[in-house]
Amino acid sequence: MPGYVGNKEDYLRRLRRVEGQVRGLQRMIERDEYCIDVLTQVSAATKALQSVALGLLDEHLGHCVAEAIAEGTDRRAARPAEGARAGHQEAGVGDGACRGGRGPRRRCRRLRPPRHVR
């Protein structure tokens, strides 16, 4: 069972809102709206999707991965840092936004695997 089941309706509501934002962007382009206004709305939709992605990742790590590690059933789940790193980058926060924006070469400490997994 997915870890987000408890918040499924919240995620669906948020995704419907993003869908509406994207449709609004299409209308803005069709009406030849001012570039900065369109970019502002693109940024809002992007941040909304990032928020959904981070929420899903957090629930996945807290539920699915933790459960698999506890049961010892899934070797892929035994490396939660890799999944976190991928989700972290997918959500757009792996480009220096983590740990105070120190740049892309610094790895987030939260993404280091536990010592027993290294």
ZADO-1210 file (C-alpha; in nm, 4 decimals, padded with zeros to 6 digits):
<atoms>
<atom x="00.0000" y="00.0000" z="00.0000" code="MET" pos="1"/>
<atom x="00.1470" y="00.3427" z="-00.0938" code="PRO" pos="2"/>
<atom x="00.2571" y="00.5704" z="00.1889" code="GLY" pos="3"/>
<atom x="00.0436" y="00.8593" z="00.0648" code="TYR" pos="4"/>
<atom x="-00.2896" y="00.6789" z="00.1072" code="VAL" pos="5"/>
<atom x="-00.3750" y="00.8828" z="00.4166" code="GLY" pos="6"/>
<atom x="-00.3318" y="01.2102" z="00.2250" code="ASN" pos="7"/>
<atom x="-00.4586" y="01.0955" z="-00.1126" code="LYS" pos="8"/>
<atom x="-00.7411" y="01.3492" z="-00.1309" code="GLU" pos="9"/>
<atom x="-00.5046" y="01.6310" z="-00.0388" code="ASP" pos="10"/>
<atom x="-00.2635" y="01.5301" z="-00.3159" code="TYR" pos="11"/>
<atom x="-00.5459" y="01.5008" z="-00.5685" code="LEU" pos="12"/>
<atom x="-00.6770" y="01.8455" z="-00.4723" code="ARG" pos="13"/>
<atom x="-00.3303" y="01.9968" z="-00.5066" code="ARG" pos="14"/>
<atom x="-00.2744" y="01.8297" z="-00.8435" code="LEU" pos="15"/>
<atom x="-00.6104" y="01.9547" z="-00.9709" code="ARG" pos="16"/>
<atom x="-00.5020" y="02.3045" z="-00.8689" code="ARG" pos="17"/>
<atom x="-00.1771" y="02.2616" z="-01.0655" code="VAL" pos="18"/>
<atom x="-00.3771" y="02.1338" z="-01.3614" code="GLU" pos="19"/>
<atom x="-00.5857" y="02.4511" z="-01.3476" code="GLY" pos="20"/>
<atom x="-00.2699" y="02.6603" z="-01.3332" code="GLN" pos="21"/>
<atom x="-00.1339" y="02.4888" z="-01.6435" code="VAL" pos="22"/>
<atom x="-00.4600" y="02.5410" z="-01.8312" code="ARG" pos="23"/>
<atom x="-00.4433" y="02.9055" z="-01.7299" code="GLY" pos="24"/>
<atom x="-00.0917" y="02.9203" z="-01.8713" code="LEU" pos="25"/>
<atom x="-00.2182" y="02.7842" z="-02.2016" code="GLN" pos="26"/>
<atom x="-00.4845" y="03.0564" z="-02.2129" code="ARG" pos="27"/>
<atom x="-00.2244" y="03.3211" z="-02.1304" code="MET" pos="28"/>
<atom x="-00.0075" y="03.2073" z="-02.4218" code="ILE" pos="29"/>
<atom x="-00.3082" y="03.1972" z="-02.6563" code="GLU" pos="30"/>
<atom x="-00.3951" y="03.5560" z="-02.5557" code="ARG" pos="31"/>
<atom x="-00.0329" y="03.6726" z="-02.5999" code="ASP" pos="32"/>
<atom x="-00.0016" y="03.7881" z="-02.2396" code="GLU" pos="33"/>
<atom x="00.3065" y="03.9698" z="-02.1142" code="TYR" pos="34"/>
<atom x="00.6087" y="03.7389" z="-02.0774" code="CYS" pos="35"/>
<atom x="00.6784" y="03.8179" z="-01.7120" code="ILE" pos="36"/>
<atom x="00.3180" y="03.7422" z="-01.6185" code="ASP" pos="37"/>
<atom x="00.3412" y="03.4049" z="-01.7917" code="VAL" pos="38"/>
<atom x="00.6760" y="03.3284" z="-01.6268" code="LEU" pos="39"/>
<atom x="00.5351" y="03.4186" z="-01.2865" code="THR" pos="40"/>
<atom x="00.2572" y="03.1669" z="-01.3353" code="GLN" pos="41"/>
<atom x="00.5016" y="02.9031" z="-01.4634" code="VAL" pos="42"/>
<atom x="00.7033" y="02.9538" z="-01.1467" code="SER" pos="43"/>
<atom x="00.3931" y="02.9148" z="-00.9300" code="ALA" pos="44"/>
<atom x="00.2921" y="02.5915" z="-01.1047" code="ALA" pos="45"/>
<atom x="00.6471" y="02.4574" z="-01.0792" code="THR" pos="46"/>
<atom x="00.6648" y="02.5289" z="-00.7066" code="LYS" pos="47"/>
<atom x="00.3274" y="02.3648" z="-00.6541" code="ALA" pos="48"/>
<atom x="00.4481" y="02.0483" z="-00.8309" code="LEU" pos="49"/>
<atom x="00.7728" y="02.0549" z="-00.6319" code="GLN" pos="50"/>
<atom x="00.5702" y="02.0717" z="-00.3128" code="SER" pos="51"/>
<atom x="00.3694" y="01.7658" z="-00.4154" code="VAL" pos="52"/>
<atom x="00.6876" y="01.5794" z="-00.5116" code="ALA" pos="53"/>
<atom x="00.8589" y="01.6551" z="-00.1816" code="LEU" pos="54"/>
<atom x="00.5508" y="01.5499" z="00.0133" code="GLY" pos="55"/>
<atom x="00.5322" y="01.2208" z="-00.1746" code="LEU" pos="56"/>
<atom x="00.9035" y="01.1610" z="-00.1278" code="LEU" pos="57"/>
<atom x="00.8802" y="01.2321" z="00.2441" code="ASP" pos="58"/>
<atom x="00.5917" y="00.9902" z="00.2842" code="GLU" pos="59"/>
<atom x="00.7676" y="00.7286" z="00.0713" code="HIS" pos="60"/>
<atom x="01.0817" y="00.7441" z="00.2838" code="LEU" pos="61"/>
<atom x="00.8876" y="00.7534" z="00.6086" code="GLY" pos="62"/>
<atom x="00.6507" y="00.4709" z="00.5230" code="HIS" pos="63"/>
<atom x="00.7476" y="00.2473" z="00.2306" code="CYS" pos="64"/>
<atom x="01.1246" y="00.2527" z="00.2673" code="VAL" pos="65"/>
<atom x="01.1215" y="00.2376" z="00.6461" code="ALA" pos="66"/>
<atom x="00.8794" y="-00.0556" z="00.6352" code="GLU" pos="67"/>
<atom x="01.0884" y="-00.2415" z="00.3764" code="ALA" pos="68"/>
<atom x="01.4043" y="-00.1902" z="00.5792" code="ILE" pos="69"/>
<atom x="01.2327" y="-00.3094" z="00.8952" code="ALA" pos="70"/>
<atom x="01.1084" y="-00.6204" z="00.7168" code="GLU" pos="71"/>
<atom x="01.4304" y="-00.6683" z="00.5216" code="GLY" pos="72"/>
<atom x="01.2298" y="-00.7494" z="00.2093" code="THR" pos="73"/>
<atom x="01.3491" y="-00.5023" z="-00.0524" code="ASP" pos="74"/>
<atom x="01.7162" y="-00.4535" z="-00.1292" code="ARG" pos="75"/>
<atom x="01.6427" y="-00.1330" z="-00.3229" code="ARG" pos="76"/>
<atom x="01.4810" y="00.0177" z="-00.0153" code="ALA" pos="77"/>
<atom x="01.7922" y="-00.0569" z="00.1889" code="ALA" pos="78"/>
<atom x="01.9533" y="00.2419" z="00.0181" code="ARG" pos="79"/>
<atom x="01.7148" y="00.5257" z="00.1106" code="PRO" pos="80"/>
<atom x="01.9716" y="00.7939" z="00.0408" code="ALA" pos="81"/>
<atom x="01.9727" y="00.7115" z="-00.3304" code="GLU" pos="82"/>
<atom x="01.5966" y="00.7463" z="-00.3491" code="GLY" pos="83"/>
<atom x="01.6117" y="01.0649" z="-00.1487" code="ALA" pos="84"/>
<atom x="01.8840" y="01.2065" z="-00.3705" code="ARG" pos="85"/>
<atom x="01.6857" y="01.1300" z="-00.6856" code="ALA" pos="86"/>
<atom x="01.3694" y="01.2808" z="-00.5419" code="GLY" pos="87"/>
<atom x="01.5615" y="01.5759" z="-00.4052" code="HIS" pos="88"/>
<atom x="01.7046" y="01.6502" z="-00.7489" code="GLN" pos="89"/>
<atom x="01.3770" y="01.5730" z="-00.9271" code="GLU" pos="90"/>
<atom x="01.2022" y="01.8239" z="-00.7064" code="ALA" pos="91"/>
<atom x="01.4564" y="02.0869" z="-00.8108" code="GLY" pos="92"/>
<atom x="01.6277" y="02.1316" z="-00.4770" code="VAL" pos="93"/>
<atom x="01.9518" y="01.9526" z="-00.5591" code="GLY" pos="94"/>
<atom x="02.0997" y="02.2578" z="-00.7283" code="ASP" pos="95"/>
<atom x="02.2388" y="02.4335" z="-00.4242" code="GLY" pos="96"/>
<atom x="01.9110" y="02.5223" z="-00.2586" code="ALA" pos="97"/>
<atom x="01.9817" y="02.2673" z="00.0110" code="CYS" pos="98"/>
<atom x="02.2002" y="02.3638" z="00.3094" code="ARG" pos="99"/>
<atom x="02.1822" y="02.7332" z="00.2530" code="GLY" pos="100"/>
<atom x="02.2457" y="02.7434" z="-00.1207" code="GLY" pos="101"/>
<atom x="02.6160" y="02.6657" z="-00.1013" code="ARG" pos="102"/>
<atom x="02.6233" y="02.5513" z="-00.4600" code="GLY" pos="103"/>
<atom x="02.5752" y="02.2305" z="-00.6543" code="PRO" pos="104"/>
<atom x="02.9059" y="02.0723" z="-00.5527" code="ARG" pos="105"/>
<atom x="02.8155" y="02.0484" z="-00.1865" code="ARG" pos="106"/>
<atom x="02.6029" y="01.7443" z="-00.1108" code="ARG" pos="107"/>
<atom x="02.3174" y="01.7744" z="00.1266" code="CYS" pos="108"/>
<atom x="02.3969" y="01.6072" z="00.4577" code="ARG" pos="109"/>
<atom x="02.0427" y="01.4804" z="00.4754" code="ARG" pos="110"/>
<atom x="02.1119" y="01.2704" z="00.1675" code="LEU" pos="111"/>
<atom x="02.4097" y="01.0797" z="00.2979" code="ARG" pos="112"/>
<atom x="02.3290" y="00.7146" z="00.3534" code="PRO" pos="113"/>
<atom x="02.3460" y="00.5852" z="00.7097" code="PRO" pos="114"/>
<atom x="02.6832" y="00.4345" z="00.8026" code="ARG" pos="115"/>
<atom x="02.5495" y="00.0787" z="00.7934" code="HIS" pos="116"/>
<atom x="02.4412" y="00.1228" z="00.4287" code="VAL" pos="117"/>
<atom x="02.7663" y="00.2743" z="00.2962" code="ARG" pos="118"/>
</atoms>
